[in-house]
Amino acid sequence: MPETYTDVLIGRQDEIRRLDALLRAAGEGRGGVLVLRGEPGIGKSALLRHLDEAATGFLVMRASGAEFEMELPFAALHQLLAPVTGRLMALPAPHRKALEIAFGLDTGTPDPFLVGVASLGLLVETVRERPLLCVVDDAQWLDQASAKALAFVARRVSAESIALVFAAREPSHRHELDGLPGHSLRGLGEPDARALLAAAIRAPLDERVCDRILAEARGNPLALVELPRTAGLAGMAGGFAQPDSVPGVIERSFRSRLELLPPAARLLVTVAAADPIGDPGLLWRAAELLGIDAAAAAESIPLVEFGTRIRFGHPLARSAAYRAAGPEERRRAHEALAAVTDPVADPDRRAWHRAQAGAGPDEQVAAELEASATRAQERGGVAAAAAFLERSAALTISPVQRAERALAAVQAKLSVGDFEAAADLLTTVATDDPSQAARADLLRGRLSFVRRRGDEGPTAHLLRAAARLAATDPVWSRECYLDAFEMGLLLGGLDHVVEAVGKAPPSGEPAAGAAAVLTGLINLVSDGHQAAGETLGPVVGDVGDEVWARRPSLGFMLATELWNFDAMHSIATRAVTAGRASGSFHALPIGLAMRATATVHTGDFGAAMELISEQEAIADATGAAPLVYPRLHLAAMRGRRDDAVELFSSVDHGMSLSMQWATAVLGNGLADYPAALKAAKQAVQYGAVGTAGLALPELVEAAVRCGETEVAAAALASLQERTRAGRQAWGLGVEAYARALVTEDESAYQEAIGLLDDSALVVYRARAHLLYGEWLRRQGRRRDARSALRSAHEALSDLGMEAFAERAAGELRATGAKARSRTSKASDQLTMQEVHIARLVADGATSKEVAAKLFLSPRTVDAHLRNIFRKLGLTSRRQLRELPDIRQPRGGGRPQAGQPRREK
């Protein structure tokens, strides 16, 4: 039986109170989470044992990360949820299937969103009977898929009778838990340390030796217990040796006890340490294969509990046992475990044991690991796939095959954000194959981009890959050149890209897809928008082209640059659809952000809030930073000064261009034209594709109002170049009212209204009416001005464009007319997430369905609904459905002014 150090709780009263409070709150339906962090031996496991004993009336579920199981996706999650998987049938079918796939009970690719939601749902089903305590030890060794799912659950238990407690060693690379409430355990103070040392030794101790032990242990409870063991009688007499580190001392103490064991017992301990799942049946079969009398050997082994599960008394005891064994002993242990592991039920763990048992390259084992990588990737375990592929490459004999597997491992490591490991592994790739060398360059380019460092910029690597492929694979070469161009648009350095593309051999084929986009971009940089429009216009308009499936952000930027709203909306919608189908944590938020931005320009702010809320829910669930630019677009259009200023002040420098555009729109709405002029100049000056074009009409309006006619004329000329190249009603209508501002030509105002009249872009139609009404008033034509201004005010008020609506109201009052007071909207009183929940419920969604969509628990959704009802003075869902501001029509005919069309 392993020693347990209950005395380690000396000096931990504050931590005990905090854990007890967590349990009490969970028992009352106020769930919570705590991550205990600290160095090995600091007392985390002892606190977890206390928690386990204190959880009277709770169902306690446990899991533990394992250093040798970090490569197996969802291993820890499966371990935690295993006691309640019998409740899977209570979950909705998609959720149930997601968990079954994740746990290897079904085939397919698990939706990573649904795995988290389903895990939460399974726990919620469990707490219907009694409160639940989930304890996860050694969280620093959780597999990545489990860590993400558990972090997701932990963020959403506040309304449930669930307490989650993690214990993680510091330092830890498991960053998924970083945003959760945590507590770092520090060393004991001297009085508590002395008390613990006295309790551990229970014999007279020389004061100088005592002082030396206290100094060496630095308040680490387990070290205080183990140092005397390590020192021995000689050490206790005063000859104490300086250890390398506290964990090193503890581990050395464990190893010293294990070294006293007979050979058979030591080998049994090595097998137990090499098996991360602690399955006694597996251990006994492996022992039998090795000729060990396991029952007899187990009786003499300290630090290990041989019961219904094999458990080491401390995680360091397990690592000490594994490291104490010689290489040959470890290989024998893994070989025996591989032999007794079911190749059908558990092929991945068997392949991993075989890999550790090998002494050199082995193509059969390498192929098994590659197959394991494929299975892991299908189950969403990209981190596991990377580990399998890296080990597979190391065991591969063929140089070409070894490079292929190493490149695949680098790709997988990049996908999970393990950039340093990816860079190190990439340095091992040596190949003469042009295709493999080009892939290596592309990966170097991605690494350079995400790490923002390196001897060369990312475009240089992409251009090198394109040049390598020019002769052997011209189609792929053009794709690489296009990637370099897109990178250049984001980072600068387009001159080098254009020069390199100009030296590339011609394809000899008609320009289409990526080649057409590449040609159009070169024309854009070299000859301007008019030349580029001939090539880019048709391919941007062809939203089904595969080039936009791979590069939706580039397509969205170019559609914006050409003022092609239909293409903007369609490319964004396609990205959302593809993101949902793939379950990509990366792709779906980008698609949602683009779709929200496009929707803002239609004036359907409620739908935009839904999309932004979903995008931010994903970011919150995954611990990623939300994409803020759709919020900037929405804040600018709504024109609430205080809200917008608060948002703008929180935006980092990386979003400065979008913020400058938003500041210009807000300034024009508030009639703060100097502020609008300054911001619009900055947005236009940088010349970013998409952003600069949108800022030009704002610059024209602000410059005219500030009397800077030359600036306005120059901005108009740039705007005309873009809108005439795109030849779209949106752009031509905006250009017409900008031209009217500069020339004061009444027919241009009328042209703008006519062009925008049959458009979903009611925001711009309302602004055209406002500008025309202002011009009419200044001409002294009050009656005509009232008509135009009333149309503008009603539309802007109904849309919720408060700054522009107030500007229109002021102009109306100046004509002697009275502007009707704006009717308060229900959504004005709600947060963005509450608007989203309200609209989903108004459309008939249940609390469970809303919870699944927003990655919340049903009780959390109900809590939000109570807040919504309180704010709106409602008592039922039926009343919510009757609010027109909440439940918008989905589709229908052409929207009239002030009646935004709800996008499908």
Secondary structure, DSSP 8 states (H G I E B T S, - for coil): -----GGGGTT-HHHHHHHHHHHHHHHTT--EEEEEEESTTSSHHHHHHHHHHH-TT-EEEEEE--GGGTTSTTHHHHHHHGGGGGGGGGS-HHHHHHHHHHTTSS-S---HHHHHHHHHHHHHHHTTTS-EEEEEE-GGG--HHHHHHHHHHHTT-TTTTEEEEEEEESS---GGGTTS-EEE-----HHHHHHHHHHHH-S---HHHHHHHHHHHTT-HHHHHHHHHHHHHHHHTT-----S-HHHHHHHHHHHHHTTS-HHHHHHHHHHHH-TT--HHHHHHHHHHTT--HHHHHTT-SSEEESSSEEESSHHHHHHHHHHS-HHHHHHHHHHHHHHS-TTT-HHHHHHHHHHH-SS--HHHHHHHHHHHHHHHHTT-HHHHHHHHHHHHHH--SHHHHHHHHHHHHHHHHHTT-HHHHHHHHTT-----HHHHHHHHHHHHHHHHHHT-SSS-HHHHHHHHHHHHTTT-HHHHHHHHHHHHHHHHHHS-HHHHHHHHHHS----S---HHHHHHHHHHHHHHH-HHHHHHHHHHHHH-TTSHHHHH-HHHHHHHHHHTT-HHHHHHHHHHHHHHHHHHT-TTHHHHHHHHHHHHHHTTT-HHHHHHHHHHHHHHHHHHT-----HHHHHHHHHHT-HHHHHHHHHH--GGGHHHHHHHHHHHHHHTT-HHHHHHHHHHHHHHT-TTHHHHHHHHHHHHHHHTT-HHHHHHHHHHHHHHHHHHT-HHHHHHHHHHHHHHH--HHHHHHHHHHHHTSS-HHHHHHHHHHHHHHHHHTT-HHHHHHHHHHHHHHHHHHT-HHHHHHHHHHHHHTT---------GGGGS-HHHHHHHHHHHTT--HHHHHHHHT--HHHHHHHHHHHHHHHT--SHHHHHT-TTTS---S-S---TT------
